[in-house]
Amino acid sequence: MEDRITIIEGPTPVFEDSHDGWAIGMNEGPILYDTALTRLRTFNGPALVERCHRAWSKQEPIYLHYRNEIGLEEKIPIVAARAVDTDDGNVLLLWVRHEIDDLDLDEDDDIDIEDDSDDLTGA
């Protein structure tokens, strides 16, 4: 299925509150939303970013599917994606949209991401 990115194994993703100005601007509309960032290790980050790009170019949503802390399946819409090579391997950065107070957020203000807007893809 092309309409989702699924976490097959590993822990529940950690969602961090995103204070990036461009990410906040993506959530304007009749319902109040927040944007959160999660980092996922992957073997094929660029292919997953391309999958997001294909869905967005057709104006279709794409979701992150994962299991929460008690093992129930959840999905959340992805609004932007970026693949980054690190010393530990390939990391997929996903910005997701959620209703206010809908996620348990890790309130870490020290998010260290290089500002390279050319590598950023968003819906």
N, C-alpha and C positions, 0 to 999 in steps of 0.2 A: 504494500500500500504506500502510495506516494504522499498521502495527506498527514503523515505523522513521522515523528522520530521517536523510537521506543528505546527505553533503557532496559536491556535484557537482563543484565546482572549488575550487582553492586548495590551500594547503599542508596537510600532516598536522596535525591539531589538537595543541595543546600541552596536556598534562595536568598540573595542579598538585596537589600533595598537599593535601587538605582536612582542616583540623583543627577544623572546626565541630562543636560537641558534638552538635547535632541530626543532622548527617549521619553521624557515627560511630554513633549509636544506630540508624540504619536498617539496619545491617549485622549485627545480632545473629542468630545462627543456628548450625547445626552446623559450618559451614565458615567459616574466617576470611577476611573480605574487608576491603578498604580502600575509601575513597571518594576520588575525584579530581574536580577541577573543570576544565572547559574552557570557553573563551569563543569564540563563533562570531559573526561578523558575518552579518546576515541582513536580508532585506527584510520578513519577516513573522513576527517573533518571537512576538507574542501568539497567532497561529494555530498555531504549532508547540507552544507551551505548552498550548494547548487540545487539540491532538492527543494530547499526553502525558496530560492529565487524562482524556480519554475512554477511553484504554487502561486507565489505572489504575482508573477507576470500574468497569470490567468485570473488574477483577483480572487483567488481561493485561499481559505485559511489553512494553516498547517499547525499541528499540535505536538507538544511534548507529552508522551505517554510514559507514566512511571508508577511505581507502587509507593504509597505513603508509608509512614512509620508502622502502621498496623497491618500492612500488606494489601490494602485495597487499591485497586487501579484508579488512577486519576489522570486527567488530561488538562492541559492549559495551553492557550494559544501563544505561538511564538511570533514576536513582532520584529525581531532582528537577530541576525546570526553572524558569527565571525569565527574562523578557524585560525588558531595560533600555534606555531611550533615553539615548544619550550624544551628545556633540558631534559624533562621527564617524558617527553613525547608530544603527540598532537592533542590539543585541548580545543574543545568546541565551546565558545561563549554564546549563550542564548539569552536574549532578553525576552521575557514573557509578560503578558498582560494579565492582571488579576484584579478582582474587585477589592476595594479597600478592606483591610482586615481579613482577607480570605486566605492568606498564607502565613505560616510561621516564618518570619524573616530573620535572618542573621544580620543584626544591626552593626555591621562593620563599615565604618566610614573610610577605611584605608584601602579602598579598591585600587589596585595598581595595574592599570591597563594603558599601554602606549596609545596615544591619540594619533591614529593613522586612519583618517576618515576614508581613504581610498580603498581600504580592505573591508569596509563595513557595508553590509547589505541589509536593508530593512524593507518592511512592507509599507 
